[in-house]
Amino acid sequence: MRPGEKIPVDGEVVEGTSTIDEAMVTGESVAVKKQPGDEVIGATINKTGSFKFRATRVGKDTVLSQIVQLVRQAQGSKAPIQRLADQVTGWFVPVLIAIAISTFVIWFDFMGNISLALITTVGVLIIACPCALGLATPTSVMVGTGKGAENGILIKGAESLELAHKIKTIVLDKTGTLTEGKPTVTNFVTLRGTANQNEFKLIKLAASLERNSEHPLAEAVVRYAQNQDVELTDVLDFEAIAGSGVQGYVSDRFVQIGTKRWFSEIGINTNLFAEQKHTWESLGQTVIWIAVDGEVEGLMGIADILKPTSIEAVRKMQKLGLEVVMLTGDNRPTAEAIASEVGMGATRFCENQCDRHTYT
């Protein structure tokens, strides 16, 4: 599989590493890193690297085929109210036919007019016909599940639709549901924050270096520079240090971008922005440090920002009397920041087993 290609079937990576966009299946907007031994899902998109994989499920056994089958089963399933309607219809139709025949006999006996008797009989059949009773429910189920699938909502069956009016609590995922699902640079400060030209130069150095990295945070830095029309330049001796950061020569300057821990290990002083780092991390942001020629020059705060519609959507659900809960595997400060911003009120956390009132 080469970058940009769609994975044809489900399988297991046997050689190479890459990141894969699985949003179509899982809803997770951030590309997922894959390496030998990891599973890949058919119809997802290979983003960056090249790899070989062994097909493990094809045809009707693939995840995508099972999703399609789930939608078909939901469209053909019967809600409890529909089964009741079918039972009523089973008795109602014979009774209706008997009433129609009786109507014909009575009108013909009393009036002696066969045309009038037929018209009256047909009127009884048309008015009392249980078509609406027998067709409305399955039609609504089919349309409802179909429209849901078009909008990325999978409904397990007709019974779920019938029970929907009893919902009291809505549980929302954070990443990709409430938020954009991709990291975005939200804050940027330089050693000489008032010097705009210095800030511009530092963005250029940082983005040029990060353009060579496949990390999602690196993509955020590059997007930030592109949005400001910064022209990037070539990098020499690029090196990525796993779990720490990246480094290389940009315009004859030695640039390093990474974590505070890594900077401390290689002897770079990080005291300059200590207070700023603490403030941003308390807001749930990931902080990366930027050093030029061995000296810290700037700090970036990166976060998964809310979608423009999230606050209004949560507010509307709360007006309906629903309890809105956010469930996330992210760290506590980030969860608190998003919950507060979206207007969920008090948040509670659990480490292992969570009751239904817990925000994590």
URTACOR-V558476 format. One record per pair of residues at least 6 apart in sequence whose ideal C-beta (glycine too) atoms are under 6 Angstrom apart, sorted by the first residue. I is the first residue (numbers start at 1). GAP is how many residues later the second one is. Records with the same first field share a line. If there is no record, write none. Layout:
I=GAP ; GAP
//
This chain:
1=45 ; 50
2=48
3=43 ; 45
5=41
6=39
7=33 ; 35 ; 37
8=34
9=33 ; 46 ; 49 ; 53
10=31 ; 32 ; 46 ; 47 ; 52 ; 53
11=29 ; 42 ; 43 ; 44 ; 45
12=27 ; 41 ; 42 ; 44
13=21 ; 23 ; 25 ; 38 ; 40
14=22 ; 38 ; 40
15=37
16=34 ; 35
17=18 ; 32
18=16 ; 28 ; 30 ; 31 ; 33
19=12 ; 14 ; 28 ; 29
20=12 ; 14 ; 24 ; 26
21=10 ; 24 ; 26
22=6 ; 10 ; 22
23=6
25=16
27=149
28=148
29=147 ; 152 ; 153
30=186
31=16
40=13
41=22
42=20 ; 22
43=21
48=166
71=78
74=71 ; 81 ; 83
75=67 ; 70
77=80 ; 81
78=80
79=79 ; 80 ; 83
81=81
82=55
85=48 ; 52
89=41 ; 44 ; 45
92=38
96=32
100=21 ; 24 ; 25
103=17 ; 18 ; 21
104=13 ; 17
107=10 ; 13
108=9
141=17
144=17
145=10
148=7
169=154 ; 156
170=147 ; 152 ; 154
171=154 ; 156
172=6 ; 154
174=152 ; 154 ; 164
175=6
178=132 ; 164
179=125 ; 127
180=125 ; 127
183=33 ; 34 ; 37 ; 119 ; 121
184=36 ; 121
185=35 ; 39 ; 115 ; 117
186=115 ; 117
187=93 ; 114
188=112
189=87 ; 110
190=8 ; 9 ; 12 ; 108
191=106
192=6
202=95 ; 96
203=22 ; 27
204=26
205=45 ; 50
206=15 ; 51 ; 84
207=14 ; 15 ; 18 ; 25
208=24 ; 25 ; 27 ; 42
209=26 ; 37 ; 39 ; 41 ; 46
210=8 ; 11 ; 12
211=11 ; 21
212=23 ; 26
213=27 ; 33
217=85
220=82
233=18
235=13 ; 15
236=13
237=11 ; 12
238=10
239=8
240=6
244=14 ; 15 ; 18
245=12 ; 13 ; 17
246=11
247=9
253=39
254=39
255=37
256=35
257=31 ; 33
260=10 ; 29
263=7 ; 26
268=23
272=24
273=26
276=23
277=10
280=7 ; 21
281=6
282=51
283=54
284=49 ; 50 ; 53
285=16 ; 18
286=16
287=14
288=12
290=7 ; 8
306=35
310=32
311=31
314=10 ; 28 ; 29
317=7
318=6
324=20
325=34
326=13 ; 33
328=7
336=11
339=8
347=12
348=10 ; 11
349=11
350=8 ; 10
354=6
//
